[in-house]
Amino acid sequence: MSRLLLVAFDPTDALGGAGFAGALGLPFDVLLLTGQAAPGIGAEKVLATGWTELPPSDAIASAVAGLAGGYSHLASVSAMRSKDALARLAGHLDAPMVTDVIAAEGPSQFKRPIVAGSLIETVAVDGNPIVLTFRPSGFSKPAPGAEVAADNLNLPGTSAVTRVSVSSRGGARPDLTQAKVIISGGRPLKDADTFERVIGGFADAVGGAAGATRAAVDSGIAPNELQVGQTGKIVAPDLYIAAGVSGSTQHMAGIKDSKIIVAINTDPDAPIFEIADLGLVADLYQALPELQEKLKK
Ligand SMILES: Cc1cc2nc3c(=O)[nH]c(=O)nc-3n(C[C@H](O)[C@H](O)[C@H](O)COP(=O)(O)OP(=O)(O)OC[C@H]3O[C@@H](n4cnc5c(N)ncnc54)[C@H](O)[C@@H]3O)c2cc1C
């Protein structure tokens, strides 16, 4: 029987999955890895693991593998954490896996970006089950109905790996993949203190998230979890401000679903201006404080 299990890392993931299930043309159930209730999106069953926090990926993979019987498709929203856990799940099930699906042409043929988004590949998959990750920006998002309480499965979340602690320099800012406004900084931010003051300060002033290029991350200017791009996070905010970002294909691969891109760069020939909706040829150290001051007013 053809049926999708939407593996939602948290309840907001479930919302992104409704359009994906519609594109596959399959009935679907939701498995909440965390949370106890999902927005009403037409799932036949809403299940919950009962976990209060996510266990390591190997525990997620073995728990979901135990529920996989009866499902032809198991899918999650594309993110670092889902690619890690679902790749292990595919290994458990000896199943084929396709990542970063942006369109479905029926239940076994998918489109996905490759080569940093410059090519779109169409793949046909022969397997049962099929494991997938998808980018929700490629699929319609329904208005959520009333919340549906989940059936708690009380699944074990045991792993040979024990989390000792988690720390983040991101503070209380919104998550990059959920933020409506993102300001990203690149190599010219010089050091971690400058990045935090200039980019972090601007993000806080507008209630947005801070992001960074890989050059900034590799130079120790910004923490790893802030990297945006092909090998970082794929983002789709309403407004993306790129300050001191040259616009490499790898960075652009992560931002092209943004609604409005604003670029601030001293070099008028920087490639970022080719995809920016608004471009300012200016020094970010002058332009950002001025912009921040104007936004305050
Ligand atoms: C396999 C692979 C994967 C990669 N994945 C990623 C990825 O996921 N994300 C990513 O970002 N990169 C990625 N990269 C790296 C990518 O190729 C670029 O090197 C990187 O994006 C460049 O970062 P940048 O724009 O900060 O630095 P630069 O290219 O050095 O650009 C800095 C820009 O700042 C401008 N500038 C300088 N001073 C100022 C100022 N005062 N005010 C305003 N503008 C100023 C300059 O004109 C320049 O355009 C990857 C590379 C490889 C090979």
PDBQT file of the ligand as one rigid body, heavy atoms in Angstrom, charges set to zero:
ROOT
HETATM    1  C1  LIG A 301      32.486  22.658  -1.767  1.00  0.00    +0.000 C 
HETATM    2  C2  LIG A 301      32.288  24.075  -1.300  1.00  0.00    +0.000 A 
HETATM    3  C3  LIG A 301      31.173  24.379  -0.545  1.00  0.00    +0.000 A 
HETATM    4  C4  LIG A 301      30.962  25.688  -0.087  1.00  0.00    +0.000 A 
HETATM    5  N1  LIG A 301      29.843  25.970   0.653  1.00  0.00    +0.000 NA
HETATM    6  C5  LIG A 301      29.612  27.245   1.019  1.00  0.00    +0.000 A 
HETATM    7  C6  LIG A 301      28.431  27.593   1.737  1.00  0.00    +0.000 A 
HETATM    8  O1  LIG A 301      27.593  26.761   2.097  1.00  0.00    +0.000 OA
HETATM    9  N2  LIG A 301      28.242  28.898   2.045  1.00  0.00    +0.000 N 
HETATM   10  C7  LIG A 301      29.123  29.894   1.685  1.00  0.00    +0.000 A 
HETATM   11  O2  LIG A 301      28.879  31.060   2.004  1.00  0.00    +0.000 OA
HETATM   12  N3  LIG A 301      30.253  29.576   1.022  1.00  0.00    +0.000 NA
HETATM   13  C8  LIG A 301      30.522  28.284   0.695  1.00  0.00    +0.000 A 
HETATM   14  N4  LIG A 301      31.688  27.990   0.052  1.00  0.00    +0.000 N 
HETATM   15  C9  LIG A 301      32.718  29.053  -0.078  1.00  0.00    +0.000 C 
HETATM   16  C10 LIG A 301      32.475  29.992  -1.255  1.00  0.00    +0.000 C 
HETATM   17  O3  LIG A 301      33.036  29.460  -2.437  1.00  0.00    +0.000 OA
HETATM   18  C11 LIG A 301      33.082  31.391  -0.993  1.00  0.00    +0.000 C 
HETATM   19  O4  LIG A 301      34.453  31.242  -0.740  1.00  0.00    +0.000 OA
HETATM   20  C12 LIG A 301      32.452  32.138   0.180  1.00  0.00    +0.000 C 
HETATM   21  O5  LIG A 301      31.050  32.145   0.047  1.00  0.00    +0.000 OA
HETATM   22  C13 LIG A 301      32.962  33.576   0.162  1.00  0.00    +0.000 C 
HETATM   23  O6  LIG A 301      32.560  34.217   1.347  1.00  0.00    +0.000 OA
HETATM   24  P1  LIG A 301      32.519  35.802   1.449  1.00  0.00    +0.000 P 
HETATM   25  O7  LIG A 301      31.516  36.320   0.465  1.00  0.00    +0.000 OA
HETATM   26  O8  LIG A 301      32.342  36.114   2.882  1.00  0.00    +0.000 OA
HETATM   27  O9  LIG A 301      34.009  36.237   1.125  1.00  0.00    +0.000 OA
HETATM   28  P2  LIG A 301      34.648  36.933  -0.149  1.00  0.00    +0.000 P 
HETATM   29  O10 LIG A 301      34.414  36.133  -1.372  1.00  0.00    +0.000 OA
HETATM   30  O11 LIG A 301      36.045  37.255   0.241  1.00  0.00    +0.000 OA
HETATM   31  O12 LIG A 301      33.826  38.293  -0.324  1.00  0.00    +0.000 OA
HETATM   32  C14 LIG A 301      33.835  39.360   0.542  1.00  0.00    +0.000 C 
HETATM   33  C15 LIG A 301      33.054  40.492  -0.106  1.00  0.00    +0.000 C 
HETATM   34  O13 LIG A 301      32.976  41.585   0.789  1.00  0.00    +0.000 OA
HETATM   35  C16 LIG A 301      33.127  42.791   0.063  1.00  0.00    +0.000 C 
HETATM   36  N5  LIG A 301      33.618  43.782   1.013  1.00  0.00    +0.000 N 
HETATM   37  C17 LIG A 301      34.860  43.927   1.538  1.00  0.00    +0.000 A 
HETATM   38  N6  LIG A 301      34.882  44.906   2.462  1.00  0.00    +0.000 NA
HETATM   39  C18 LIG A 301      33.628  45.404   2.531  1.00  0.00    +0.000 A 
HETATM   40  C19 LIG A 301      33.001  46.415   3.310  1.00  0.00    +0.000 A 
HETATM   41  N7  LIG A 301      33.705  47.121   4.230  1.00  0.00    +0.000 N 
HETATM   42  N8  LIG A 301      31.695  46.675   3.117  1.00  0.00    +0.000 NA
HETATM   43  C20 LIG A 301      30.971  45.977   2.196  1.00  0.00    +0.000 A 
HETATM   44  N9  LIG A 301      31.493  44.994   1.435  1.00  0.00    +0.000 NA
HETATM   45  C21 LIG A 301      32.810  44.707   1.607  1.00  0.00    +0.000 A 
HETATM   46  C22 LIG A 301      34.098  42.463  -1.047  1.00  0.00    +0.000 C 
HETATM   47  O14 LIG A 301      33.921  43.350  -2.129  1.00  0.00    +0.000 OA
HETATM   48  C23 LIG A 301      33.676  41.025  -1.390  1.00  0.00    +0.000 C 
HETATM   49  O15 LIG A 301      32.698  41.011  -2.420  1.00  0.00    +0.000 OA
HETATM   50  C24 LIG A 301      31.908  26.697  -0.404  1.00  0.00    +0.000 A 
HETATM   51  C25 LIG A 301      33.029  26.375  -1.180  1.00  0.00    +0.000 A 
HETATM   52  C26 LIG A 301      33.216  25.091  -1.621  1.00  0.00    +0.000 A 
HETATM   53  C27 LIG A 301      34.437  24.781  -2.458  1.00  0.00    +0.000 C 
ENDROOT
TORSDOF 0
